[in-house]
Amino acid sequence: RRLPNLLEKMDFMVAPSRFVAELLEREFPEMPILELPPILQAPGIREVNSEEIRLLITANLVEVKGIVPFLRRLVQNGFQSSVEIRLDVIGEADLEPGYARQCLTLANELNRERTWIRFHQPLEQTDYYRQFLLRADVVLAPSIFETFGMAVAEALLAGIPVWASGAGNLPYLMETATRPSARSCSRQLRSC
């Protein structure tokens, strides 16, 4: 109800990428859209330690974040690794309780021999950076849909390799941030 009143007061909308601009243009064809993508100057992507790999997913445990299909694929493929792997998943678990239970069930199945997948509630931004983001070797974004991808943008700006699905804005964000580094990260991740 409030949206029409708000739209009447707006002269234009700002979109953070071509993807979001196209969504807004379809939904609000009369409204001028200003595409203003972020200007990311990502540093070089650092090398991944080959003895232990710390993976990080920063996403609420909701369906559009794609965590269940990602974990299910690991279970179906009988995931094993020649290197130590740790996966930290940080996000709200109570937004879609049934989905969160699916995530935990799959993680328990993968954690049979040793606990390598851990779930954490969101932290204050400085604690998140210090305890998780800056220690991560690779940030994963298995989203089914993503309008922007703040966790991916933060990882790229910190020089952390990112593996992202091709959903929503993620390809645009990866392309904007760094072209050669994204390909380099894919090769490193495949080699694990």
Order of alpha helices (4+ residues) and beta strands (2+ residues): alpha-beta-alpha-beta-beta-alpha-beta-alpha-beta-alpha-beta-alpha-beta-alpha-alpha
